[in-house]
Amino acid sequence: MFRLDDQFLEDIGLGNLPDEQKKPFLQHIYSELELRVGTRLSDGLSDAQLEEFEQIIDRKEDKIMEWLATHAPQYQQEDTFKRLAEATKLEPTDPRLISEYTATKWLEVNRPDYRQVVAAVLEELKKEITSNRDAILGGLSAGAAGDDSASSAPQAA
């Protein structure tokens, strides 16, 4: 779907970030994206749906198996499951794989527009970052320079 990597940084004009700042910046972007997508996806869902999804995300095995029995009893034969198993290199019986698949399938059933929501939120975030690129780059370099110069700068009385 999308990747938060060096190419993403290039696309938003931050490819010149120092290497030691790339990973923390990408982690921040991922967290922000996750928060915004989650907020947007929760709009229009009932409390019961949100609770059900939370149990799936929290890997409550009994809830996952119950949900799969109702909504995808032949899940191991589905192409989506097979592709996810291949991508993650996890065994078909691995609870992490089953949990990840169930969360994806749950979204397909309850929020069939989730891929469009993720794409829209990512585009909004890209525009936000791009419009603030100079401030981000200036703040990062000023922060690094500030660390070195703060100890030698005269202090106001």
TAJO-V452483 format. One line per field, one symbol per residue. burial: 1 if it has 9 or more other ideal C-beta (glycine too) atoms within 8 Angstrom, else 0. A space follows every 10 residues. Layout:
burial=???
//
This chain:
burial=0000000111 0101001000 1100110011 0110011001 1000100011 0110110010 0011001100 1000100101 1101100100 0000011111 1111111101 1001001111 1101110011 0010011001 0001000000 0000000
//
